[in-house]
């Protein structure tokens, strides 16, 4: 079933909803999600849970949207649009977490990916402490897949951060025992020439998914990008493993092309600190097809 009482016509692009915060710099949050959905052939919708003031250098402010209005956004959308998958990102506080959980129970989307966003790439906190327990108790059991990084996995379990592949595997399985259906522990912060993630399935099997480690400082929004890529690919694939592998390949390509973008700072001073810039969501699609023709037409 797609949404409640609606079906998607055969051959139409998947319609994917991001429930997350807004990043005015465009590298993370709903902006990154919508770019990813489009880059991978989906149609993106968005429900905003929080407004942030942030740049490549850090977060200076967070304004949480009232939970009742988050609910209104979701209910209004589902009453009209057939949603194929939902990605849940930044939820800001406990009231919003409860509202999102109730909306998922009400509307029963086919696929739900939960990215348990707690801390930004810059290190700034994005989740109120009282919301962690709500996420753990109410949102996690509703998600088909959760995608914590090493710090988030440790926080959800109340453990120290994993420092080895073995510990990351163990924590993925522990999150299954805690109530998650499937877990992708992202191991990008482990050492090694490859970046390895750990996908724990319902049957307790842990798949190790590796890709070449990309040497770039432009890593802002990697978690948002990966989880949204999984969400848009899942309706197009036959299983979660295929979707995760495809999403990881997409993120690797976006990281490899990230240095083509110069986002943050003035971009004119060699060595100037710009913080963590975004990945290149449209690396395989730029320069945009047809733009030259459009501009030539406009000059006539």
PyMOL commands that set and color helices and strands:
alter all, ss='L'
color gray80, all
select helices_A, chain A and resi 29-39+67-78+94-107+129-142+150-157+165-177+222-234+240-256+258-260+291-299
alter helices_A, ss='H'
color red, helices_A
select strands_A, chain A and resi 15-23+43-55+58-64+85-88+112-114+145-146+183-187+194-200+206-212
alter strands_A, ss='S'
color yellow, strands_A
deselect
rebuild
show_as cartoon
